[in-house]
Amino acid sequence: MLLLPPVEVCVERVRIRSNHGFSDEPATRKMHAEFAQANVEPRHVVADADASPETIAARIVDGVAAGQFAHLRPTE
């Protein structure tokens, strides 16, 4: 599963986070771009920009219960 808020949300979170050593905005943008371009099935991406943490957590719990995030091995 990939949690992928919009890049500006990520940049803002890095900017306001305290007591950590990472504050590099260009690196934040580069990492976001790499995740956004990753070959991940859309059903495995959670990208609710305006949702609260509680709403996102509930979506993840519901998705797990429904098998949405399960990785199925190919049949042999």
PyMOL Python script that loads the backbone (N, CA, C, O; Angstrom):
from pymol import cmd

cmd.read_pdbstr("""\
ATOM      1  N   MET A   1       0.850  -1.170   0.000  1.00  0.00           N
ATOM      2  CA  MET A   1       0.000   0.000   0.000  1.00  0.00           C
ATOM      3  C   MET A   1       0.899   1.237   0.000  1.00  0.00           C
ATOM      4  O   MET A   1       1.943   1.269   0.652  1.00  0.00           O
ATOM      5  N   LEU A   2       0.477   2.224  -0.728  1.00  0.00           N
ATOM      6  CA  LEU A   2       1.218   3.474  -0.835  1.00  0.00           C
ATOM      7  C   LEU A   2       0.324   4.624  -0.390  1.00  0.00           C
ATOM      8  O   LEU A   2      -0.705   4.897  -1.009  1.00  0.00           O
ATOM      9  N   LEU A   3       0.720   5.292   0.680  1.00  0.00           N
ATOM     10  CA  LEU A   3       0.031   6.515   1.106  1.00  0.00           C
ATOM     11  C   LEU A   3       0.683   7.657   0.352  1.00  0.00           C
ATOM     12  O   LEU A   3       1.882   7.894   0.501  1.00  0.00           O
ATOM     13  N   LEU A   4      -0.090   8.366  -0.456  1.00  0.00           N
ATOM     14  CA  LEU A   4       0.491   9.379  -1.331  1.00  0.00           C
ATOM     15  C   LEU A   4      -0.324  10.663  -1.331  1.00  0.00           C
ATOM     16  O   LEU A   4      -1.132  10.894  -2.231  1.00  0.00           O
ATOM     17  N   PRO A   5      -0.110  11.503  -0.314  1.00  0.00           N
ATOM     18  CA  PRO A   5      -0.768  12.814  -0.360  1.00  0.00           C
ATOM     19  C   PRO A   5      -0.125  13.669  -1.454  1.00  0.00           C
ATOM     20  O   PRO A   5       0.954  13.330  -1.940  1.00  0.00           O
ATOM     21  N   PRO A   6      -0.762  14.758  -1.843  1.00  0.00           N
ATOM     22  CA  PRO A   6      -0.168  15.642  -2.854  1.00  0.00           C
ATOM     23  C   PRO A   6       1.206  16.152  -2.401  1.00  0.00           C
ATOM     24  O   PRO A   6       1.485  16.255  -1.206  1.00  0.00           O
ATOM     25  N   VAL A   7       2.035  16.459  -3.366  1.00  0.00           N
ATOM     26  CA  VAL A   7       3.399  16.888  -3.057  1.00  0.00           C
ATOM     27  C   VAL A   7       3.423  18.100  -2.121  1.00  0.00           C
ATOM     28  O   VAL A   7       4.268  18.171  -1.228  1.00  0.00           O
ATOM     29  N   GLU A   8       2.509  19.048  -2.314  1.00  0.00           N
ATOM     30  CA  GLU A   8       2.516  20.237  -1.451  1.00  0.00           C
ATOM     31  C   GLU A   8       2.195  19.884  -0.002  1.00  0.00           C
ATOM     32  O   GLU A   8       2.709  20.517   0.920  1.00  0.00           O
ATOM     33  N   VAL A   9       1.352  18.882   0.200  1.00  0.00           N
ATOM     34  CA  VAL A   9       1.063  18.420   1.562  1.00  0.00           C
ATOM     35  C   VAL A   9       2.325  17.820   2.170  1.00  0.00           C
ATOM     36  O   VAL A   9       2.634  18.085   3.332  1.00  0.00           O
ATOM     37  N   CYS A  10       3.050  17.024   1.409  1.00  0.00           N
ATOM     38  CA  CYS A  10       4.299  16.436   1.906  1.00  0.00           C
ATOM     39  C   CYS A  10       5.320  17.511   2.254  1.00  0.00           C
ATOM     40  O   CYS A  10       5.957  17.456   3.306  1.00  0.00           O
ATOM     41  N   VAL A  11       5.470  18.482   1.369  1.00  0.00           N
ATOM     42  CA  VAL A  11       6.430  19.570   1.615  1.00  0.00           C
ATOM     43  C   VAL A  11       6.055  20.320   2.886  1.00  0.00           C
ATOM     44  O   VAL A  11       6.923  20.624   3.703  1.00  0.00           O
ATOM     45  N   GLU A  12       4.782  20.619   3.060  1.00  0.00           N
ATOM     46  CA  GLU A  12       4.338  21.341   4.253  1.00  0.00           C
ATOM     47  C   GLU A  12       4.570  20.514   5.517  1.00  0.00           C
ATOM     48  O   GLU A  12       4.994  21.051   6.540  1.00  0.00           O
ATOM     49  N   ARG A  13       4.302  19.243   5.452  1.00  0.00           N
ATOM     50  CA  ARG A  13       4.516  18.387   6.624  1.00  0.00           C
ATOM     51  C   ARG A  13       5.986  18.324   7.002  1.00  0.00           C
ATOM     52  O   ARG A  13       6.323  18.351   8.186  1.00  0.00           O
ATOM     53  N   VAL A  14       6.852  18.242   6.024  1.00  0.00           N
ATOM     54  CA  VAL A  14       8.288  18.258   6.315  1.00  0.00           C
ATOM     55  C   VAL A  14       8.683  19.614   6.910  1.00  0.00           C
ATOM     56  O   VAL A  14       9.486  19.677   7.840  1.00  0.00           O
ATOM     57  N   ARG A  15       8.120  20.684   6.373  1.00  0.00           N
ATOM     58  CA  ARG A  15       8.468  22.028   6.846  1.00  0.00           C
ATOM     59  C   ARG A  15       8.065  22.239   8.303  1.00  0.00           C
ATOM     60  O   ARG A  15       8.823  22.839   9.066  1.00  0.00           O
ATOM     61  N   ILE A  16       6.887  21.759   8.706  1.00  0.00           N
ATOM     62  CA  ILE A  16       6.400  22.052  10.061  1.00  0.00           C
ATOM     63  C   ILE A  16       6.767  20.985  11.091  1.00  0.00           C
ATOM     64  O   ILE A  16       6.588  21.210  12.287  1.00  0.00           O
ATOM     65  N   ARG A  17       7.268  19.851  10.665  1.00  0.00           N
ATOM     66  CA  ARG A  17       7.634  18.783  11.598  1.00  0.00           C
ATOM     67  C   ARG A  17       8.813  19.238  12.457  1.00  0.00           C
ATOM     68  O   ARG A  17       9.768  19.829  11.953  1.00  0.00           O
ATOM     69  N   SER A  18       8.737  18.960  13.745  1.00  0.00           N
ATOM     70  CA  SER A  18       9.820  19.370  14.637  1.00  0.00           C
ATOM     71  C   SER A  18      10.602  18.148  15.123  1.00  0.00           C
ATOM     72  O   SER A  18      10.128  17.013  15.075  1.00  0.00           O
ATOM     73  N   ASN A  19      11.791  18.422  15.582  1.00  0.00           N
ATOM     74  CA  ASN A  19      12.665  17.403  16.178  1.00  0.00           C
ATOM     75  C   ASN A  19      13.019  16.264  15.224  1.00  0.00           C
ATOM     76  O   ASN A  19      12.997  15.093  15.604  1.00  0.00           O
ATOM     77  N   HIS A  20      13.338  16.613  14.009  1.00  0.00           N
ATOM     78  CA  HIS A  20      13.865  15.626  13.072  1.00  0.00           C
ATOM     79  C   HIS A  20      14.919  16.314  12.226  1.00  0.00           C
ATOM     80  O   HIS A  20      14.943  17.542  12.149  1.00  0.00           O
ATOM     81  N   GLY A  21      15.782  15.551  11.598  1.00  0.00           N
ATOM     82  CA  GLY A  21      16.887  16.134  10.853  1.00  0.00           C
ATOM     83  C   GLY A  21      16.644  16.338   9.381  1.00  0.00           C
ATOM     84  O   GLY A  21      17.530  16.818   8.674  1.00  0.00           O
ATOM     85  N   PHE A  22      15.463  15.987   8.894  1.00  0.00           N
ATOM     86  CA  PHE A  22      15.210  16.090   7.458  1.00  0.00           C
ATOM     87  C   PHE A  22      14.361  17.314   7.168  1.00  0.00           C
ATOM     88  O   PHE A  22      13.243  17.434   7.669  1.00  0.00           O
ATOM     89  N   SER A  23      14.891  18.225   6.357  1.00  0.00           N
ATOM     90  CA  SER A  23      14.147  19.434   6.006  1.00  0.00           C
ATOM     91  C   SER A  23      14.420  19.871   4.565  1.00  0.00           C
ATOM     92  O   SER A  23      14.202  21.032   4.216  1.00  0.00           O
ATOM     93  N   ASP A  24      14.887  18.961   3.742  1.00  0.00           N
ATOM     94  CA  ASP A  24      15.308  19.266   2.378  1.00  0.00           C
ATOM     95  C   ASP A  24      14.105  19.236   1.424  1.00  0.00           C
ATOM     96  O   ASP A  24      13.628  18.167   1.044  1.00  0.00           O
ATOM     97  N   GLU A  25      13.626  20.426   1.047  1.00  0.00           N
ATOM     98  CA  GLU A  25      12.450  20.491   0.172  1.00  0.00           C
ATOM     99  C   GLU A  25      12.697  19.865  -1.193  1.00  0.00           C
ATOM    100  O   GLU A  25      11.855  19.093  -1.653  1.00  0.00           O
ATOM    101  N   PRO A  26      13.824  20.162  -1.874  1.00  0.00           N
ATOM    102  CA  PRO A  26      14.033  19.507  -3.171  1.00  0.00           C
ATOM    103  C   PRO A  26      14.063  17.974  -3.062  1.00  0.00           C
ATOM    104  O   PRO A  26      13.555  17.283  -3.945  1.00  0.00           O
ATOM    105  N   ALA A  27      14.646  17.451  -2.000  1.00  0.00           N
ATOM    106  CA  ALA A  27      14.676  16.000  -1.815  1.00  0.00           C
ATOM    107  C   ALA A  27      13.274  15.467  -1.558  1.00  0.00           C
ATOM    108  O   ALA A  27      12.925  14.385  -2.031  1.00  0.00           O
ATOM    109  N   THR A  28      12.465  16.219  -0.809  1.00  0.00           N
ATOM    110  CA  THR A  28      11.085  15.818  -0.554  1.00  0.00           C
ATOM    111  C   THR A  28      10.324  15.732  -1.872  1.00  0.00           C
ATOM    112  O   THR A  28       9.604  14.763  -2.115  1.00  0.00           O
ATOM    113  N   ARG A  29      10.482  16.734  -2.713  1.00  0.00           N
ATOM    114  CA  ARG A  29       9.795  16.744  -4.007  1.00  0.00           C
ATOM    115  C   ARG A  29      10.279  15.598  -4.903  1.00  0.00           C
ATOM    116  O   ARG A  29       9.479  14.978  -5.604  1.00  0.00           O
ATOM    117  N   LYS A  30      11.571  15.321  -4.880  1.00  0.00           N
ATOM    118  CA  LYS A  30      12.122  14.231  -5.690  1.00  0.00           C
ATOM    119  C   LYS A  30      11.586  12.886  -5.213  1.00  0.00           C
ATOM    120  O   LYS A  30      11.188  12.056  -6.030  1.00  0.00           O
ATOM    121  N   MET A  31      11.571  12.663  -3.912  1.00  0.00           N
ATOM    122  CA  MET A  31      11.059  11.396  -3.383  1.00  0.00           C
ATOM    123  C   MET A  31       9.582  11.227  -3.723  1.00  0.00           C
ATOM    124  O   MET A  31       9.142  10.137  -4.089  1.00  0.00           O
ATOM    125  N   HIS A  32       8.815  12.320  -3.598  1.00  0.00           N
ATOM    126  CA  HIS A  32       7.393  12.247  -3.927  1.00  0.00           C
ATOM    127  C   HIS A  32       7.215  11.869  -5.397  1.00  0.00           C
ATOM    128  O   HIS A  32       6.391  11.015  -5.724  1.00  0.00           O
ATOM    129  N   ALA A  33       7.976  12.496  -6.272  1.00  0.00           N
ATOM    130  CA  ALA A  33       7.876  12.200  -7.706  1.00  0.00           C
ATOM    131  C   ALA A  33       8.200  10.739  -7.983  1.00  0.00           C
ATOM    132  O   ALA A  33       7.552  10.103  -8.814  1.00  0.00           O
ATOM    133  N   GLU A  34       9.198  10.207  -7.291  1.00  0.00           N
ATOM    134  CA  GLU A  34       9.558   8.809  -7.503  1.00  0.00           C
ATOM    135  C   GLU A  34       8.436   7.877  -7.046  1.00  0.00           C
ATOM    136  O   GLU A  34       8.125   6.900  -7.727  1.00  0.00           O
ATOM    137  N   PHE A  35       7.831   8.174  -5.898  1.00  0.00           N
ATOM    138  CA  PHE A  35       6.703   7.357  -5.445  1.00  0.00           C
ATOM    139  C   PHE A  35       5.511   7.510  -6.394  1.00  0.00           C
ATOM    140  O   PHE A  35       4.846   6.524  -6.715  1.00  0.00           O
ATOM    141  N   ALA A  36       5.240   8.731  -6.840  1.00  0.00           N
ATOM    142  CA  ALA A  36       4.099   8.976  -7.725  1.00  0.00           C
ATOM    143  C   ALA A  36       4.257   8.251  -9.068  1.00  0.00           C
ATOM    144  O   ALA A  36       3.265   7.875  -9.691  1.00  0.00           O
ATOM    145  N   GLN A  37       5.492   8.060  -9.506  1.00  0.00           N
ATOM    146  CA  GLN A  37       5.745   7.391 -10.783  1.00  0.00           C
ATOM    147  C   GLN A  37       5.988   5.894 -10.626  1.00  0.00           C
ATOM    148  O   GLN A  37       6.208   5.196 -11.615  1.00  0.00           O
ATOM    149  N   ALA A  38       5.948   5.403  -9.404  1.00  0.00           N
ATOM    150  CA  ALA A  38       6.207   3.982  -9.167  1.00  0.00           C
ATOM    151  C   ALA A  38       5.134   3.118  -9.818  1.00  0.00           C
ATOM    152  O   ALA A  38       3.985   3.533  -9.972  1.00  0.00           O
ATOM    153  N   ASN A  39       5.529   1.931 -10.187  1.00  0.00           N
ATOM    154  CA  ASN A  39       4.605   0.993 -10.820  1.00  0.00           C
ATOM    155  C   ASN A  39       3.817   0.275  -9.713  1.00  0.00           C
ATOM    156  O   ASN A  39       4.129  -0.856  -9.340  1.00  0.00           O
ATOM    157  N   VAL A  40       2.796   0.958  -9.203  1.00  0.00           N
ATOM    158  CA  VAL A  40       1.959   0.430  -8.128  1.00  0.00           C
ATOM    159  C   VAL A  40       0.525   0.399  -8.649  1.00  0.00           C
ATOM    160  O   VAL A  40       0.026   1.385  -9.192  1.00  0.00           O
ATOM    161  N   GLU A  41      -0.124  -0.743  -8.477  1.00  0.00           N
ATOM    162  CA  GLU A  41      -1.517  -0.837  -8.909  1.00  0.00           C
ATOM    163  C   GLU A  41      -2.351   0.232  -8.212  1.00  0.00           C
ATOM    164  O   GLU A  41      -2.208   0.427  -7.005  1.00  0.00           O
ATOM    165  N   PRO A  42      -3.204   0.917  -8.930  1.00  0.00           N
ATOM    166  CA  PRO A  42      -4.022   1.985  -8.334  1.00  0.00           C
ATOM    167  C   PRO A  42      -4.804   1.535  -7.101  1.00  0.00           C
ATOM    168  O   PRO A  42      -5.035   2.339  -6.198  1.00  0.00           O
ATOM    169  N   ARG A  43      -5.211   0.279  -7.045  1.00  0.00           N
ATOM    170  CA  ARG A  43      -5.976  -0.183  -5.883  1.00  0.00           C
ATOM    171  C   ARG A  43      -5.143  -0.198  -4.611  1.00  0.00           C
ATOM    172  O   ARG A  43      -5.685  -0.301  -3.510  1.00  0.00           O
ATOM    173  N   HIS A  44      -3.818  -0.096  -4.759  1.00  0.00           N
ATOM    174  CA  HIS A  44      -2.922  -0.095  -3.610  1.00  0.00           C
ATOM    175  C   HIS A  44      -2.520   1.323  -3.177  1.00  0.00           C
ATOM    176  O   HIS A  44      -1.754   1.485  -2.227  1.00  0.00           O
ATOM    177  N   VAL A  45      -3.027   2.330  -3.857  1.00  0.00           N
ATOM    178  CA  VAL A  45      -2.655   3.715  -3.559  1.00  0.00           C
ATOM    179  C   VAL A  45      -3.782   4.399  -2.791  1.00  0.00           C
ATOM    180  O   VAL A  45      -4.945   4.349  -3.189  1.00  0.00           O
ATOM    181  N   VAL A  46      -3.411   5.038  -1.684  1.00  0.00           N
ATOM    182  CA  VAL A  46      -4.354   5.843  -0.902  1.00  0.00           C
ATOM    183  C   VAL A  46      -3.875   7.286  -1.032  1.00  0.00           C
ATOM    184  O   VAL A  46      -2.815   7.650  -0.523  1.00  0.00           O
ATOM    185  N   ALA A  47      -4.673   8.104  -1.722  1.00  0.00           N
ATOM    186  CA  ALA A  47      -4.240   9.461  -2.042  1.00  0.00           C
ATOM    187  C   ALA A  47      -5.303  10.495  -1.701  1.00  0.00           C
ATOM    188  O   ALA A  47      -5.507  11.447  -2.454  1.00  0.00           O
ATOM    189  N   ASP A  48      -5.973  10.317  -0.587  1.00  0.00           N
ATOM    190  CA  ASP A  48      -7.011  11.268  -0.170  1.00  0.00           C
ATOM    191  C   ASP A  48      -6.359  12.539   0.370  1.00  0.00           C
ATOM    192  O   ASP A  48      -5.846  12.559   1.489  1.00  0.00           O
ATOM    193  N   ALA A  49      -6.385  13.582  -0.426  1.00  0.00           N
ATOM    194  CA  ALA A  49      -5.694  14.814  -0.066  1.00  0.00           C
ATOM    195  C   ALA A  49      -6.292  15.521   1.142  1.00  0.00           C
ATOM    196  O   ALA A  49      -5.558  15.997   2.009  1.00  0.00           O
ATOM    197  N   ASP A  50      -7.601  15.592   1.206  1.00  0.00           N
ATOM    198  CA  ASP A  50      -8.244  16.387   2.241  1.00  0.00           C
ATOM    199  C   ASP A  50      -8.804  15.559   3.396  1.00  0.00           C
ATOM    200  O   ASP A  50      -9.432  16.105   4.303  1.00  0.00           O
ATOM    201  N   ALA A  51      -8.583  14.266   3.368  1.00  0.00           N
ATOM    202  CA  ALA A  51      -9.148  13.406   4.402  1.00  0.00           C
ATOM    203  C   ALA A  51      -8.355  13.517   5.708  1.00  0.00           C
ATOM    204  O   ALA A  51      -7.143  13.734   5.706  1.00  0.00           O
ATOM    205  N   SER A  52      -9.066  13.363   6.800  1.00  0.00           N
ATOM    206  CA  SER A  52      -8.418  13.372   8.114  1.00  0.00           C
ATOM    207  C   SER A  52      -7.667  12.057   8.309  1.00  0.00           C
ATOM    208  O   SER A  52      -7.956  11.073   7.627  1.00  0.00           O
ATOM    209  N   PRO A  53      -6.712  12.030   9.227  1.00  0.00           N
ATOM    210  CA  PRO A  53      -6.025  10.768   9.522  1.00  0.00           C
ATOM    211  C   PRO A  53      -7.002   9.656   9.915  1.00  0.00           C
ATOM    212  O   PRO A  53      -6.793   8.493   9.569  1.00  0.00           O
ATOM    213  N   GLU A  54      -8.059  10.012  10.631  1.00  0.00           N
ATOM    214  CA  GLU A  54      -9.045   9.011  11.047  1.00  0.00           C
ATOM    215  C   GLU A  54      -9.778   8.423   9.831  1.00  0.00           C
ATOM    216  O   GLU A  54     -10.031   7.220   9.771  1.00  0.00           O
ATOM    217  N   THR A  55     -10.111   9.281   8.875  1.00  0.00           N
ATOM    218  CA  THR A  55     -10.792   8.819   7.664  1.00  0.00           C
ATOM    219  C   THR A  55      -9.881   7.914   6.845  1.00  0.00           C
ATOM    220  O   THR A  55     -10.320   6.881   6.340  1.00  0.00           O
ATOM    221  N   ILE A  56      -8.621   8.298   6.714  1.00  0.00           N
ATOM    222  CA  ILE A  56      -7.674   7.477   5.964  1.00  0.00           C
ATOM    223  C   ILE A  56      -7.463   6.144   6.668  1.00  0.00           C
ATOM    224  O   ILE A  56      -7.427   5.099   6.018  1.00  0.00           O
ATOM    225  N   ALA A  57      -7.323   6.171   7.991  1.00  0.00           N
ATOM    226  CA  ALA A  57      -7.154   4.921   8.742  1.00  0.00           C
ATOM    227  C   ALA A  57      -8.359   4.010   8.544  1.00  0.00           C
ATOM    228  O   ALA A  57      -8.198   2.805   8.350  1.00  0.00           O
ATOM    229  N   ALA A  58      -9.557   4.570   8.591  1.00  0.00           N
ATOM    230  CA  ALA A  58     -10.765   3.767   8.390  1.00  0.00           C
ATOM    231  C   ALA A  58     -10.792   3.189   6.976  1.00  0.00           C
ATOM    232  O   ALA A  58     -11.188   2.039   6.787  1.00  0.00           O
ATOM    233  N   ARG A  59     -10.377   3.974   5.986  1.00  0.00           N
ATOM    234  CA  ARG A  59     -10.342   3.476   4.604  1.00  0.00           C
ATOM    235  C   ARG A  59      -9.364   2.315   4.486  1.00  0.00           C
ATOM    236  O   ARG A  59      -9.635   1.338   3.788  1.00  0.00           O
ATOM    237  N   ILE A  60      -8.230   2.422   5.167  1.00  0.00           N
ATOM    238  CA  ILE A  60      -7.239   1.346   5.119  1.00  0.00           C
ATOM    239  C   ILE A  60      -7.787   0.089   5.797  1.00  0.00           C
ATOM    240  O   ILE A  60      -7.669  -1.012   5.259  1.00  0.00           O
ATOM    241  N   VAL A  61      -8.376   0.254   6.965  1.00  0.00           N
ATOM    242  CA  VAL A  61      -8.957  -0.902   7.673  1.00  0.00           C
ATOM    243  C   VAL A  61     -10.017  -1.575   6.803  1.00  0.00           C
ATOM    244  O   VAL A  61     -10.037  -2.800   6.682  1.00  0.00           O
ATOM    245  N   ASP A  62     -10.891  -0.780   6.202  1.00  0.00           N
ATOM    246  CA  ASP A  62     -11.934  -1.330   5.338  1.00  0.00           C
ATOM    247  C   ASP A  62     -11.332  -2.021   4.118  1.00  0.00           C
ATOM    248  O   ASP A  62     -11.791  -3.087   3.707  1.00  0.00           O
ATOM    249  N   GLY A  63     -10.300  -1.405   3.544  1.00  0.00           N
ATOM    250  CA  GLY A  63      -9.646  -1.989   2.373  1.00  0.00           C
ATOM    251  C   GLY A  63      -8.961  -3.307   2.684  1.00  0.00           C
ATOM    252  O   GLY A  63      -9.011  -4.245   1.888  1.00  0.00           O
ATOM    253  N   VAL A  64      -8.322  -3.376   3.844  1.00  0.00           N
ATOM    254  CA  VAL A  64      -7.689  -4.630   4.252  1.00  0.00           C
ATOM    255  C   VAL A  64      -8.756  -5.710   4.436  1.00  0.00           C
ATOM    256  O   VAL A  64      -8.593  -6.834   3.962  1.00  0.00           O
ATOM    257  N   ALA A  65      -9.837  -5.372   5.119  1.00  0.00           N
ATOM    258  CA  ALA A  65     -10.915  -6.337   5.354  1.00  0.00           C
ATOM    259  C   ALA A  65     -11.521  -6.832   4.042  1.00  0.00           C
ATOM    260  O   ALA A  65     -11.947  -7.983   3.944  1.00  0.00           O
ATOM    261  N   ALA A  66     -11.559  -5.960   3.039  1.00  0.00           N
ATOM    262  CA  ALA A  66     -12.139  -6.321   1.745  1.00  0.00           C
ATOM    263  C   ALA A  66     -11.138  -6.993   0.806  1.00  0.00           C
ATOM    264  O   ALA A  66     -11.503  -7.415  -0.291  1.00  0.00           O
ATOM    265  N   GLY A  67      -9.880  -7.092   1.234  1.00  0.00           N
ATOM    266  CA  GLY A  67      -8.858  -7.696   0.389  1.00  0.00           C
ATOM    267  C   GLY A  67      -8.290  -6.762  -0.653  1.00  0.00           C
ATOM    268  O   GLY A  67      -7.558  -7.201  -1.540  1.00  0.00           O
ATOM    269  N   GLN A  68      -8.610  -5.487  -0.566  1.00  0.00           N
ATOM    270  CA  GLN A  68      -8.162  -4.510  -1.571  1.00  0.00           C
ATOM    271  C   GLN A  68      -6.647  -4.420  -1.650  1.00  0.00           C
ATOM    272  O   GLN A  68      -6.096  -4.214  -2.731  1.00  0.00           O
ATOM    273  N   PHE A  69      -5.976  -4.569  -0.532  1.00  0.00           N
ATOM    274  CA  PHE A  69      -4.526  -4.366  -0.518  1.00  0.00           C
ATOM    275  C   PHE A  69      -3.744  -5.679  -0.535  1.00  0.00           C
ATOM    276  O   PHE A  69      -2.520  -5.678  -0.404  1.00  0.00           O
ATOM    277  N   ALA A  70      -4.449  -6.796  -0.696  1.00  0.00           N
ATOM    278  CA  ALA A  70      -3.786  -8.089  -0.703  1.00  0.00           C
ATOM    279  C   ALA A  70      -2.959  -8.251  -1.972  1.00  0.00           C
ATOM    280  O   ALA A  70      -3.362  -7.840  -3.060  1.00  0.00           O
ATOM    281  N   HIS A  71      -1.806  -8.856  -1.800  1.00  0.00           N
ATOM    282  CA  HIS A  71      -0.956  -9.172  -2.942  1.00  0.00           C
ATOM    283  C   HIS A  71      -1.212 -10.623  -3.300  1.00  0.00           C
ATOM    284  O   HIS A  71      -0.906 -11.526  -2.521  1.00  0.00           O
ATOM    285  N   LEU A  72      -1.760 -10.841  -4.451  1.00  0.00           N
ATOM    286  CA  LEU A  72      -2.099 -12.198  -4.878  1.00  0.00           C
ATOM    287  C   LEU A  72      -0.985 -12.769  -5.732  1.00  0.00           C
ATOM    288  O   LEU A  72      -0.539 -12.150  -6.698  1.00  0.00           O
ATOM    289  N   ARG A  73      -0.543 -13.957  -5.359  1.00  0.00           N
ATOM    290  CA  ARG A  73       0.501 -14.608  -6.149  1.00  0.00           C
ATOM    291  C   ARG A  73      -0.139 -15.199  -7.396  1.00  0.00           C
ATOM    292  O   ARG A  73      -1.263 -15.699  -7.345  1.00  0.00           O
ATOM    293  N   PRO A  74       0.570 -15.144  -8.509  1.00  0.00           N
ATOM    294  CA  PRO A  74       0.030 -15.736  -9.740  1.00  0.00           C
ATOM    295  C   PRO A  74      -0.159 -17.244  -9.560  1.00  0.00           C
ATOM    296  O   PRO A  74       0.616 -17.900  -8.864  1.00  0.00           O
ATOM    297  N   THR A  75      -1.176 -17.767 -10.184  1.00  0.00           N
ATOM    298  CA  THR A  75      -1.394 -19.209 -10.127  1.00  0.00           C
ATOM    299  C   THR A  75      -0.370 -19.901 -11.007  1.00  0.00           C
ATOM    300  O   THR A  75       0.053 -19.377 -12.038  1.00  0.00           O
ATOM    301  N   GLU A  76       0.010 -21.072 -10.580  1.00  0.00           N
ATOM    302  CA  GLU A  76       1.042 -21.796 -11.335  1.00  0.00           C
ATOM    303  C   GLU A  76       0.437 -22.809 -12.258  1.00  0.00           C
ATOM    304  O   GLU A  76       1.160 -23.507 -12.968  1.00  0.00           O
TER     305      GLU A  76
END
""", "prot")
cmd.dss("prot")
cmd.show_as("cartoon", "prot")
cmd.util.cbc("prot")
cmd.orient("prot")
